Amino acid sequence: MNIISAKELKDKIKHGIKVTVVNVLDEEYYKDCHIKGSINVPLSQLKTIANDWDKSREIVLYCASSTCKASKTGFNVLIELGFKKVAAYEEGMKEWKEKGYNCVGPCEKDYLN
């Protein structure tokens, strides 16, 4: 599995590298706190929605934290669909917020503390 760090992801976003950043948590968690510019595709819907995407696009999946396995599961779903440029940001929203990186939302869910 291809793992990306917070700094690597932040640099891609900062430098305008075309990457689709996908939060695979349920919508309530996405609305509470997400990486600026990311989209929300809950894990339960990923296979259906991603099936229509360009398989050559670069995608980074993230979820809540290192204890959350949704990004890893999502990574496997996309690989099975034939995507080649997929990475998982395994430390997730918890680390992103702790580092003081740009977040959208009130960021009040318990897992962030």
Backbone torsions as a table, in degrees:
resi	resn	phi	psi	omega
1	MET	NA	137.0	178.7
2	ASN	-85.3	118.1	-179.1
3	ILE	-106.7	138.3	176.7
4	ILE	-119.2	143.4	179.4
5	SER	-87.5	166.3	177.6
6	ALA	-59.0	-44.3	-178.8
7	LYS	-64.0	-43.0	178.9
8	GLU	-61.6	-42.9	179.7
9	LEU	-67.4	-44.9	178.9
10	LYS	-58.2	-42.6	179.9
11	ASP	-64.7	-40.0	177.3
12	LYS	-60.2	-46.2	-179.9
13	ILE	-64.3	-46.8	-178.0
14	LYS	-59.4	-40.6	-176.2
15	HIS	-89.3	7.1	175.5
16	GLY	69.4	23.4	176.5
17	ILE	-69.0	130.9	-175.8
18	LYS	-70.5	105.3	179.3
19	VAL	-142.6	137.1	176.1
20	THR	-93.9	115.6	-179.1
21	VAL	-99.7	121.4	-171.8
22	VAL	-120.1	121.5	172.6
23	ASN	-87.8	119.2	-175.8
24	VAL	-98.4	14.0	176.5
25	LEU	-81.6	166.2	175.3
26	ASP	-63.0	155.4	-173.6
27	GLU	-54.2	-37.6	-178.5
28	GLU	-61.6	-34.9	178.4
29	TYR	-75.5	-38.6	176.8
30	TYR	-61.1	-45.8	-179.5
31	LYS	-64.3	-31.8	179.6
32	ASP	-70.2	-42.7	-174.6
33	CYS	-165.4	121.3	176.6
34	HIS	-148.4	164.5	177.8
35	ILE	-71.6	130.7	-179.9
36	LYS	-56.2	129.4	178.5
37	GLY	91.6	-8.1	179.7
38	SER	-81.4	161.5	176.4
39	ILE	-113.2	160.5	179.7
40	ASN	-109.4	118.7	172.1
41	VAL	-133.1	96.8	-179.3
42	PRO	-53.4	143.9	-177.0
43	LEU	-50.2	-38.5	-178.2
44	SER	-65.0	-19.0	-178.7
45	GLN	-109.5	-5.4	-172.0
46	LEU	-57.1	-48.7	-176.6
47	LYS	-59.3	-44.6	-178.9
48	THR	-66.0	-48.3	-176.3
49	ILE	-70.9	-45.4	-176.5
50	ALA	-68.3	-20.8	-179.5
51	ASN	-58.8	-25.0	179.9
52	ASP	-91.9	-4.1	-178.0
53	TRP	-81.1	157.7	173.9
54	ASP	-66.8	122.0	-175.7
55	LYS	-68.2	-13.2	-179.0
56	SER	-91.6	-5.2	-178.2
57	ARG	-70.6	150.1	176.6
58	GLU	-87.3	130.0	-175.8
59	ILE	-130.0	135.1	172.3
60	VAL	-120.3	125.6	179.0
61	LEU	-103.4	142.7	174.0
62	TYR	-144.5	160.2	178.3
63	CYS	-135.9	-138.9	-171.9
64	ALA	-79.8	-54.3	-172.6
65	SER	-164.4	-176.4	-179.3
66	SER	-64.4	-20.8	179.5
67	THR	-87.0	-10.1	179.1
68	CYS	-89.1	131.2	-176.7
69	LYS	-102.6	6.6	-176.8
70	ALA	-63.0	-38.6	-179.5
71	SER	-67.8	-37.6	177.2
72	LYS	-65.3	-43.5	178.1
73	THR	-63.0	-44.1	178.0
74	GLY	-61.6	-39.2	176.4
75	PHE	-56.6	-48.3	-179.4
76	ASN	-63.5	-37.3	177.5
77	VAL	-60.9	-47.0	-177.8
78	LEU	-67.7	-37.9	176.8
79	ILE	-62.3	-43.3	178.1
80	GLU	-62.0	-30.8	178.6
81	LEU	-79.0	-8.6	176.8
82	GLY	103.3	9.2	176.2
83	PHE	-73.3	142.0	-176.7
84	LYS	-107.6	-29.2	-175.3
85	LYS	-109.3	72.8	-177.8
86	VAL	-121.0	138.6	175.5
87	ALA	-138.3	157.4	176.0
88	ALA	-117.4	130.6	171.1
89	TYR	-94.2	91.8	-169.6
90	GLU	-71.0	-25.1	-178.2
91	GLU	-78.6	-19.8	169.6
92	GLY	64.4	-166.2	-173.1
93	MET	-60.0	-33.8	-179.7
94	LYS	-59.3	-51.1	-180.0
95	GLU	-66.6	-41.9	-178.9
96	TRP	-54.7	-46.1	179.2
97	LYS	-67.4	-43.0	179.7
98	GLU	-59.1	-33.6	179.8
99	LYS	-77.8	-8.0	179.1
100	GLY	79.4	18.3	178.7
101	TYR	-75.2	162.6	-174.1
102	ASN	-61.2	115.2	179.2
103	CYS	-117.4	152.2	175.8
104	VAL	-117.1	133.6	178.6
105	GLY	111.3	171.6	-178.8
106	PRO	-70.4	-22.8	177.7
107	CYS	54.6	58.1	-175.8
108	GLU	-114.0	-3.5	-177.8
109	LYS	-63.6	147.1	-176.9
110	ASP	-56.5	-36.9	-175.6
111	TYR	-63.6	-16.2	-178.8
112	LEU	-81.4	-11.1	-177.5
113	ASN	-98.3	NA	NA
